Amino acid sequence: MRLVVLGFLLGLAWAQPVEVGLEATPNAVAFTVAAQARLADWTVSGWTRLPFTEGASVGVGAAYALEFGPAGRGEVAGRGFVDLADGGYWVEGRAAGALGGVALEGTFGYSTRLARRFWPEAPETQGGYAALEARYRLVRTRTLEARLGYGEGRVWGEALLEARARSETQAWGVGVREGPYAAARWKGRVEEGLVEVAARVGSVNELGVSFFTREVKVTLTLALPPTATVRVTRGGYWVWARAEPGAYALWGGYRWELGGR
């Protein structure tokens, strides 16, 4: 069965791009492969995670690009994963669109276990979940953001007002997730790179820092209870790591274009 799954994904060798990686956790070491095939307005994707011990998970997905004339565009997408050992599954759908000064994105899904067990960077959620994000441009330099979501039996929400001035952007707002919290974000250029810093303080305590150049992308997130996540990408290589008390995950690999369609 593993050879069949791996052969299916490698059969998309004409696709662009293809990613091959290795994941390590305290309980398993797994080989991962992801591939995409672009067919006109469609993008078809395949994923597999193959632990070196037992079991395997495989996923397939598709996305369709929409055009709303010169003023807008959108996309609808869906994906699903299944554990070939016990039949556990994770399904997710997404729709996004922008028209004029309004942008909307909705996501919903269901997982019989932590979705991250199907794919390393999947959401750390179990059961049903949904989220809606909206952006509305009030004036050229002011944008209102709002997010509303549900997961693991809880409802959460967040609203920010973003202000753009010259080469930097600031956003300030509030949110509710088991209690209120304050949120802030800053984005600007530092030398030859783009830096983004985001913080939440209150019922949610989280700090995120991202740095982007043409060659390197680095994202670091620190949160309480103590959790740290980092992703570094340079060229076709990437490394992703997550650490918390008593657990860790390390995932790295290479992404390349094979030139075919």
C-alpha positions in Angstrom: 0.0 0.0 0.0 2.8 2.4 0.8 4.4 1.9 -2.6 1.1 2.5 -4.3 0.6 5.8 -2.4 4.2 7.0 -3.0 4.0 5.9 -6.7 0.8 7.9 -7.1 2.4 11.1 -5.8 5.7 10.6 -7.7 3.5 10.0 -10.8 2.8 13.8 -10.6 6.5 14.4 -11.4 5.5 16.6 -14.3 3.8 18.9 -11.8 5.1 22.1 -10.3 6.1 22.2 -7.6 7.1 19.0 -5.8 8.2 18.9 -2.2 10.0 16.1 -0.4 10.6 16.2 3.3 11.5 14.4 6.5 9.6 14.9 9.8 10.8 13.9 13.3 8.7 13.8 16.5 9.2 12.0 19.8 6.9 9.2 18.6 7.8 8.8 14.9 10.0 9.7 11.9 8.1 10.2 8.7 8.8 10.8 5.0 6.6 13.4 3.3 5.8 14.1 -0.3 3.6 16.9 -1.7 2.9 17.7 -5.4 0.7 19.9 -7.5 -0.6 19.8 -11.0 -1.9 22.9 -12.7 -4.6 22.4 -15.3 -5.9 25.7 -16.7 -7.9 27.3 -13.8 -7.6 24.2 -11.7 -4.8 23.2 -9.3 -4.8 19.6 -8.2 -2.7 18.6 -5.2 -1.6 15.4 -3.5 0.1 14.7 -0.1 1.4 11.7 1.7 3.0 11.2 5.1 4.8 7.8 5.5 6.0 7.0 9.0 9.0 4.6 9.1 7.1 2.3 11.5 3.4 1.7 10.7 0.5 3.4 9.0 0.4 6.2 6.4 -1.9 9.2 5.6 -2.7 10.4 2.1 -4.5 13.5 1.0 -5.9 15.0 -2.2 -7.1 18.4 -2.9 -8.3 20.8 -5.7 -8.6 24.5 -6.1 -10.4 26.5 -8.8 -9.6 30.1 -9.7 -12.5 32.6 -10.2 -12.5 35.9 -12.1 -15.0 38.7 -11.3 -13.8 40.9 -14.2 -11.1 43.5 -13.8 -12.2 44.5 -10.3 -12.0 41.1 -8.5 -11.0 37.5 -8.3 -11.5 34.5 -6.0 -10.9 30.8 -5.4 -12.7 27.8 -4.1 -10.8 24.9 -2.7 -11.1 21.6 -0.8 -8.9 18.9 0.5 -9.2 15.7 2.4 -6.8 13.3 4.2 -7.3 9.8 5.4 -5.2 7.5 7.6 -4.8 4.2 5.8 -4.3 2.3 9.0 -7.5 3.1 10.9 -9.6 5.2 8.6 -9.2 8.5 10.5 -9.8 11.5 8.3 -9.6 15.3 8.0 -11.6 17.3 5.5 -11.4 21.1 4.8 -13.1 23.5 2.4 -12.2 27.1 1.7 -13.6 30.0 -0.4 -12.0 33.4 -0.9 -12.8 36.4 -3.0 -12.0 40.1 -3.5 -14.1 42.6 -5.3 -13.4 46.3 -5.2 -12.6 47.3 -1.6 -14.1 44.1 0.0 -12.3 40.8 0.6 -13.8 37.7 2.2 -12.3 34.3 3.1 -14.1 31.4 4.8 -12.7 28.1 6.0 -14.5 25.1 7.5 -13.5 21.6 8.3 -13.7 18.5 10.4 -11.0 16.2 11.8 -11.4 12.9 13.7 -8.0 13.6 15.5 -5.6 16.5 15.7 -5.2 17.6 12.1 -1.5 18.0 12.5 -1.2 14.2 12.7 -2.1 14.1 9.0 0.3 16.8 7.9 3.0 18.6 9.8 1.8 22.2 9.3 -2.0 21.5 9.6 -4.1 23.3 12.2 -3.8 22.1 15.7 -7.5 21.4 16.0 -9.8 18.4 16.4 -13.5 18.0 15.6 -15.4 20.7 13.6 -14.1 24.2 13.0 -14.9 27.2 10.9 -13.5 30.7 10.4 -14.6 33.8 8.4 -12.2 36.7 7.7 -13.3 40.0 6.1 -11.4 43.1 5.0 -13.0 46.4 4.0 -11.1 49.4 2.6 -12.6 52.4 4.3 -10.3 54.9 2.4 -7.1 54.5 0.5 -5.0 54.3 3.7 -7.4 52.7 6.2 -8.7 49.1 6.2 -11.0 47.4 8.7 -10.3 43.7 9.4 -12.6 41.3 11.2 -12.3 37.6 12.0 -14.8 35.3 13.5 -14.2 31.6 14.2 -15.3 28.4 16.0 -13.3 25.4 17.1 -13.1 22.9 19.9 -16.4 24.1 21.3 -15.4 27.8 21.6 -16.2 30.9 19.6 -13.6 33.6 19.1 -13.4 36.9 17.3 -11.0 39.8 16.5 -11.3 43.2 14.9 -8.4 45.6 13.8 -8.1 48.9 12.1 -5.1 49.0 9.7 -3.5 52.3 8.8 -0.9 52.7 6.0 1.6 55.5 5.9 4.5 55.7 3.5 6.5 52.5 3.7 4.9 51.1 6.9 1.6 49.7 8.1 0.2 49.6 11.6 -2.9 47.9 12.9 -4.6 48.0 16.4 -7.6 46.1 17.7 -9.2 43.8 20.2 -10.3 40.2 20.3 -12.1 37.7 22.4 -11.0 34.1 23.0 -12.0 32.8 26.5 -11.7 36.4 27.5 -10.6 39.8 26.0 -7.2 40.6 24.5 -5.5 43.5 22.7 -3.9 43.0 19.3 -1.4 45.1 17.4 0.6 44.6 14.2 3.4 46.6 12.4 4.9 46.0 9.0 7.7 47.9 7.3 10.9 47.7 5.4 14.3 47.3 7.2 17.2 47.7 4.9 16.6 45.2 2.1 13.9 43.1 3.9 10.3 43.3 4.9 9.6 42.9 8.6 6.2 42.1 10.3 5.6 42.1 14.0 2.3 41.0 15.5 1.3 40.7 19.2 -1.7 39.7 21.3 -1.8 40.3 25.0 -4.6 39.3 27.5 -6.5 36.0 27.3 -4.2 35.2 24.3 -0.5 35.9 24.7 1.4 35.6 21.5 4.3 37.3 19.6 5.0 36.7 16.0 8.0 38.1 14.0 8.5 37.6 10.2 11.4 38.7 8.0 11.4 38.4 4.2 14.0 39.1 1.6 14.3 37.8 -2.0 16.4 34.9 -0.8 15.2 34.1 2.8 11.9 33.9 4.6 11.9 33.5 8.4 8.8 33.3 10.6 9.0 32.9 14.4 6.0 32.6 16.8 6.2 32.6 20.6 3.1 31.9 22.8 1.9 31.1 26.3 1.5 28.4 27.5 5.1 28.1 26.4 5.2 27.2 22.7 7.6 28.2 19.9 7.3 27.7 16.2 9.8 28.7 13.5 10.0 28.3 9.8 13.0 29.2 7.6 13.0 29.0 3.8 16.0 29.7 1.6 15.8 28.9 -2.1 14.1 25.5 -2.4 15.0 24.4 1.1 12.8 24.8 4.2 13.0 23.9 7.9 10.0 24.0 10.2 10.1 23.3 14.0 7.7 23.5 16.9 8.5 23.0 20.6 6.4 22.9 23.7 6.9 21.3 27.2 7.3 17.5 26.6 6.9 17.6 22.8 8.6 18.8 19.7 8.3 18.4 15.9 11.0 19.0 13.3 10.3 19.0 9.6 12.6 19.9 6.7 13.0 19.3 3.0 13.4 20.6 -0.5 11.0 22.1 -3.0 11.7 22.3 -6.7 10.1 22.9 -10.0 10.4 19.9 -12.4 9.5 21.9 -15.5 6.6 20.0 -16.8 2.9 20.5 -17.1 
